Amino acid sequence: MDTIKLPDKWLEHDRKVKPYIWSHRITGYLHTALGLGCLVYLFLQYRGLHFEWWLKGYVSRPILLWLGYFGIIGAAWKVLSLPFSTTHHLIEKKYGLSKQAFLPWLWDYVKACLLGAVLGSVALGIVIFCLYFFGDLWWFPCATFLVLFSILLAELTPVLLIPIFYKLKPLEDGPLKQRLLALTSKFGIQVRDVYHLGLGEKTEKGNAAFVGLGKTKRILIGDTLYTKHSPEEVEAVFAHELGHQVHNDLWKGIGVSTFFLYVGFFVAQWVAKRLFGVSLDTQIDSPFNALIFFVTLSVIQMPFGVAQSWYSRSRERMADFFAAEVIGVGKALADSLEKLTFQNYSFFKPNPILEFLNYSHPAPWRRITSLKK
């Protein structure tokens, strides 16, 4: 399939967007290098431990010690990250994809930092709770509670989290809304409503999604999608998302992530104990040791991330098949994917190695070619 000759307009587009994509990648690589450098600094001659000793002069309770330790490190990292995040924003502005002025964008950055601090504090609280009450088996209930927390967040996302950054309101009644609701009804998918997602105030990029669980389940259609694509194309994009719902891909994805989280926690606590002498259940008053564990967990999760990307691509192919073969909108979906690739400044044919390692969707050229067969 890789030998298929691509249309000249696709190849020209890929050449056009290459500087844009590589500007983001280089910025990301430099950001990662800075993060690794900061970790080396913290670990070098136990400077992270020295910081812990200093903090213990002010607080002694483990929960406050952990919150203070990771809170200060997290805040420092966000300050150091600001130039890189600003660069990403400026790249979007340079290529005409972002509509945000700097100050509104900065406010979104601050909100994201505050939200991350709240969610991170809850996660740390879960870890400490499990260390207190479950001893050397703490990793198993900890992973379980973190999974339950992620499910709760998935349910709250459309009612609490997305509105922090984007305007959400029910889509006005009309033929498009009725077509989408009729499709969900046909396949027994219960949704609260079809919602307008206000992307257009901030970006030119288009998107659509099912979000939420149970009573909070909603259809989100970005205004940059339904105003720039035909109703047939919007319906086709929605049919792809509906395929995920019919196939229960959200719950399957949670199951896969849960499996890898359990394995990651088990291996990370074993490696941290054997290689670094870190046993959190007996060293609960040492956030520096917790940092060692979390870094170890992040490294162990890397190959799992590749496996999860492969699994995600397989589910995306099945959702495309559902839209094409079950709903019968393969051509409209292919046309919309082509438009979205142009609109979102994505590669039609990215580097196959990078695609294999971290793309959650098959490359656009693969999807469009398959849909047009």
Residue pairs with C-beta under 8 A, 6 or more apart in sequence:
1 366
1 369
2 352
4 365
4 369
6 348
6 349
6 365
10 348
10 349
10 365
11 348
11 349
13 341
13 342
13 348
14 347
14 348
14 349
17 345
17 346
17 347
18 347
20 91
20 95
20 345
21 345
21 346
21 347
23 91
24 88
24 91
27 84
27 87
27 88
27 91
28 84
30 84
31 81
31 84
34 80
34 81
34 84
35 77
38 77
38 80
39 295
41 47
42 48
42 51
42 73
42 291
43 292
46 288
48 288
48 291
49 286
49 288
51 69
51 72
51 288
52 65
52 69
52 286
52 287
52 288
55 65
55 68
55 69
55 72
55 287
56 65
56 285
58 68
59 65
59 68
60 285
62 128
62 284
62 285
63 124
63 125
63 128
65 285
65 287
66 124
66 127
66 128
66 287
66 290
67 121
67 124
69 287
69 288
69 291
70 120
70 124
70 287
70 290
70 291
71 117
71 121
73 291
74 116
74 117
74 120
75 117
78 113
82 109
85 109
86 102
89 98
89 100
89 102
89 105
92 98
92 203
93 100
95 345
96 204
97 203
97 204
97 205
97 344
97 345
98 105
98 202
98 203
98 204
99 200
99 201
99 202
99 203
99 204
100 108
100 201
100 202
100 203
104 202
108 165
108 202
111 164
111 165
112 165
115 161
115 164
119 153
122 149
123 146
123 149
126 142
126 145
126 146
126 149
127 138
127 142
127 280
127 290
128 284
129 145
130 138
130 139
130 141
130 142
130 145
131 138
131 142
131 280
131 281
131 284
132 284
134 140
134 141
134 142
134 281
135 281
136 279
136 281
138 280
138 281
139 265
139 266
139 268
139 269
140 262
140 265
140 266
142 265
143 258
143 261
143 262
143 265
146 261
147 254
147 257
147 258
147 261
150 254
150 257
151 213
151 254
153 161
154 211
154 212
154 213
154 250
154 254
155 212
155 213
155 214
155 216
156 216
157 211
157 212
157 216
158 168
158 195
158 211
158 212
158 216
158 217
158 218
158 220
159 212
159 216
162 168
162 197
162 211
162 220
166 197
166 198
166 199
166 202
167 196
167 197
167 198
167 201
168 195
168 196
168 197
168 198
168 218
168 220
169 195
169 196
169 198
170 193
170 194
170 195
170 196
171 177
171 193
171 194
171 195
171 196
171 221
171 226
172 196
175 231
176 226
176 231
176 234
176 235
177 194
179 231
179 235
180 194
180 219
180 221
180 235
180 238
181 191
181 194
183 235
183 238
183 239
183 242
183 327
184 190
184 191
184 219
184 242
184 245
187 242
187 245
187 246
189 217
189 242
189 245
189 246
190 217
191 210
191 217
191 218
191 219
192 212
192 215
192 216
192 217
192 218
193 218
193 219
194 218
194 219
194 221
195 218
195 219
195 220
195 221
196 221
196 223
197 207
197 208
197 220
197 221
197 222
197 223
198 223
199 205
199 206
199 207
199 222
199 223
199 224
199 225
200 222
200 223
200 224
200 227
203 224
204 224
204 343
205 222
205 224
205 343
205 344
205 345
206 222
206 224
206 225
206 228
206 229
206 339
206 340
206 343
206 344
207 220
207 222
207 224
207 225
208 219
208 220
208 221
208 222
208 225
208 234
208 237
208 238
208 241
209 220
209 241
210 217
210 218
210 219
210 220
210 241
210 242
210 244
210 245
210 250
211 217
211 218
211 220
212 218
213 250
219 238
219 241
221 234
221 238
224 343
225 234
225 237
225 340
226 234
228 339
228 343
229 237
229 336
229 339
230 332
232 329
232 332
233 332
233 333
233 335
233 336
233 339
234 336
235 329
235 332
236 323
236 327
236 329
236 330
236 332
236 333
236 335
236 336
237 333
237 336
237 340
239 322
239 323
239 327
239 329
239 333
240 319
240 320
240 322
240 323
240 333
241 319
242 322
242 323
242 327
243 249
243 318
243 319
243 320
243 321
243 322
243 323
243 326
244 250
244 315
244 319
246 322
247 315
247 318
247 319
247 322
249 315
249 318
249 319
252 315
253 311
253 312
253 315
256 308
256 311
257 308
260 301
260 304
260 307
260 308
263 304
264 297
264 300
264 301
264 304
265 297
267 300
268 293
268 296
268 297
268 300
269 279
269 280
269 293
271 296
271 300
272 278
272 279
272 280
272 289
272 292
272 293
272 296
273 279
276 289
276 292
276 296
278 289
278 292
278 293
280 289
280 290
280 293
283 289
305 358
306 356
306 357
306 358
309 356
309 357
309 358
309 359
309 360
310 356
312 360
312 361
313 359
313 360
313 361
313 362
316 360
316 361
316 362
316 367
317 362
317 367
317 370
320 330
320 333
320 367
320 370
320 371
323 329
323 330
323 333
324 330
324 333
324 371
330 371
330 372
331 371
331 372
333 371
334 367
334 368
334 371
334 372
337 364
337 367
337 368
337 371
338 364
338 368
340 346
340 364
341 347
341 348
341 364
346 364
347 363
347 364
348 363
348 364
348 365
348 368
349 363
349 364
349 365
350 359
350 363
352 363
355 362
355 363
361 367
